[in-house]
Amino acid sequence: MSWETSKCSARRFTQGHLQKLVGQGLDIGAGDDPFRPVAGSCRPWDQKNGDGDAAKLEGVPSSSLDYVYSSHCLEHLNDPVKVLKRWAEVVKKDGYLYITVPDYDLYEGGQGIRNRFHRTAFSLQRDSDPSVPLFNVLDLLRGPLSDRLSVRYAGLCDDNFDPSLPGSVDQTRRGAVCHIEFMAQRK
């Protein structure tokens, strides 16, 4: 566990993104490092706690949440388009999705998926490539998800990343941040 939510919360609050996540929320894939909102409550959803499949969110009614937060979970699922459609479905109109995924070049080294638990990879710079499978985050949000989501923010985060280290080094275990954060609003 790299404690990705805790590592980045201060910066995210300073940027102003997380202040929009208020009311009733769901932290999908929370593990031992759940999101803590400034107001309202956020229920951790994790398969190891018996909550079930993160792709299906069985038992979570449509349009029942103000937001969904997920840090480093989406890359473990097979079909990000289908998953994000479901996650958007459980959010009320004008609610938010705030998602963090490893960056393909920084985390995976741009050489295919090396983490055996990852099913998909994500980039802001590279084109989508089904052979990896690699998804360009902006193309994903502006393409198959554009009928239900509007992009509010997307950025690459490389805090404490050392480009001089070999690609085989998992820098997240050394405190580095190697991911993409994006926020989308439900239409």
N, C-alpha and C positions, 0 to 999 in steps of 0.2 A: 504494500500500500504506500503510495507516494504522497498522500495527503494533499492532492491537487486543489481541492476547494479551500482548505486553510491557507495553503501557500499563496493563493492569489486573491483572497477576499479583500484585503486592505487596498490593493491596487484597483480592483473592480469597483469598490465603493467610492474611491477617489475619482474614478472616471465617471461615476454617476449612473452606471448601468444597473447595478443591483437595487438601487432605491426604488426602481419601478416594480420590483418583485415583492408586492405586498398583498395582503389578503390571504386566501387559502391556496396553498401550492403543493406541489409534489416534487420531491427530489428523486429522480429515477437513477438507480444504481448508487445510492448514497454510501453504502458500505459503512466504514467506521468514521467517515468524515462528512457528516450531513451539512447541508446549507442551512444557515440561520438567518432568516429575513429580519429586516429592521422593524417590520410590523406585520401582524398576522401570524399564521402558522404554516409550517412546511412539513408535510408528512414524508418520512423516508420510505422509499419503495426499493426493496432489494430482494432478489431471488433467494439469497441465502437466509433471509428472515422469513421465508415462506410466502412472499407476496406474489410470486408467479412471474410469468414471462413479461419482461419489460416492453417487448414489441406489441403485446396484446392489451396490457393493462386491464385484464378482466376484472369486472366489478366496479370500474371507475366510469361513472356516467358521462355522457357527452356534455360539453359546455358546463361542467361543474366546478372548474378551477379557475383561479385568476392567473396562474402561471404554472409552467413546468420548467424545472431546472434539472440539468443533467450534466455531470462532469465525468468524462472518460467512461462512458457507457455505450454510446452509439456505435463506436468502432467494433464492439463485440457482437453486433447484430448483423444479420445477413442482408436485409433489404432496407437501407436507410430511407428510401422514398416512402415505402409502406409504413415504416416505423414513425417517421415524422408526420405523416398524414394522421396516424392514430394519436400521436401526442398532441397535435394541433386540435384534433377533434374533442379532446377532453377539456380544452381551454375555452373560456367564454370569449365572445366577440370582444376585440380590443385587448385581450389578454396576451401574455408573452410566453415565448419559448426562449430559454437561455441555455445554450449548448456549448460544451467544450469538448473538442476532439484532438487527438495528437496530430501534429503536422507531419505530412508524409516525408518531407525532406529532412526536417530537424529530428524527428523521433525515429522514423523508419530508415533514415539514411537515403531515401529516394531510390532504393534498390529492391522494391518489392516489400511485402509485409513480412517482417522478421519476428514480430511478437506472435507466438503460436496461438494466443487467445484472441487476436484481432481477426475479424472477418472482412473488414473494409478499411480503407484509408481515405484521407481527406487532404485537400490542398486549396489554397487561395490562388496560387500561381500556375499550377499545372492544369492541363486539360483533363477531363474525365477519361478514364481508361478502363474499360470492362475487364481487360485481361489481368489487372492487378487484384481485385477491383478497387479503383481509385475514383473518388468523386470530387469535383470542383465544387466547393461549398456555395459559391455565388450562382453558378449554373444550376445547381440543385434547387436553390431557393427561388431563383427567377424563372426556372423552367417548370418541372412537374409539380412544384408546390406553390406556384405563383397565384393560383386561383384561391388559395386559402391563407397565405402568409405574405407579409411585407417585410423586407429586410430593414432592420433598424440599425444594426451594427455588425461588422465582421472585421476581425483583426488578428494578426499573427502576434503571438506572445513568445518572446525568446529571452525572458529574464534569466540572467546568470548562465546562458548557454555559451559554451566555449567552442567555437568553430575549429579550433586547432586540435581538438580531441578526435580520435578515430570514430567513424560512424558506428562501430560496434559497441561503443560505450553508451549505456543507458544513463543519460545525464539527469533524468528525472530523479534518480536515486541519489544524486549529488546535490539536489536542491534547485536544479535548473527547470525552467518552464519551456516546453517545446510543443506548444499547441495553438490551435485556432479557437477563438471564442466568437460566437455569433448570437445575435439576438434577433428574433423575428416576432412580429405582431400578428395576431389572428385577425383576419378580415371579417 
